[in-house]
Amino acid sequence: MLASLLAAAAPAEKGVLDRLLEVPVELWIKVGVGLLALIAAVLVIRTAAKFSKFILGLIILLVLSFIGFNWVYERDEPAWATPFIAWIAEFLPSKGRK
C-alpha cells in the first residue's frame, strides 16, 4: 500500500529518450545536413591543404566571397555583419527590400 501511495504522489518525469522523441523531425534533418556539411568542409580543406597553401587560400577566399555577395544581394546577413554589409551594399547591386 505504501508503494502505491508513493507512486501516485511522485510526478511522472520524462526520460531523455522521451524528450528527444518530442523534437520535430525537421530539426533533426537540419542538424544532420549541417553536420554533413561541416564534415565535407573539413575534408575539402584538409585535401586542399595537402596541395598548396595558395590553393587553400583561394578556395577559402572564393567561399567567403560567395557568401558575402549573397548577403549583399539578398540582404539576409546576420545582425553582427549588418554595418559592414550595409556599407558594401552601396557599391554592389542588391535585390533590395520590398
Buried (B, 14 or more C-beta within 10 A) or exposed (E): EEEEEEEEEEEEEEEEEEEEEEEEEEEEEEEEEEEEEEEEEEEEEEEBEEEEEEEBEEBEEEEEEEEBBEBBBEBEBEEEEEEEBEEBBEEEEBEEEE
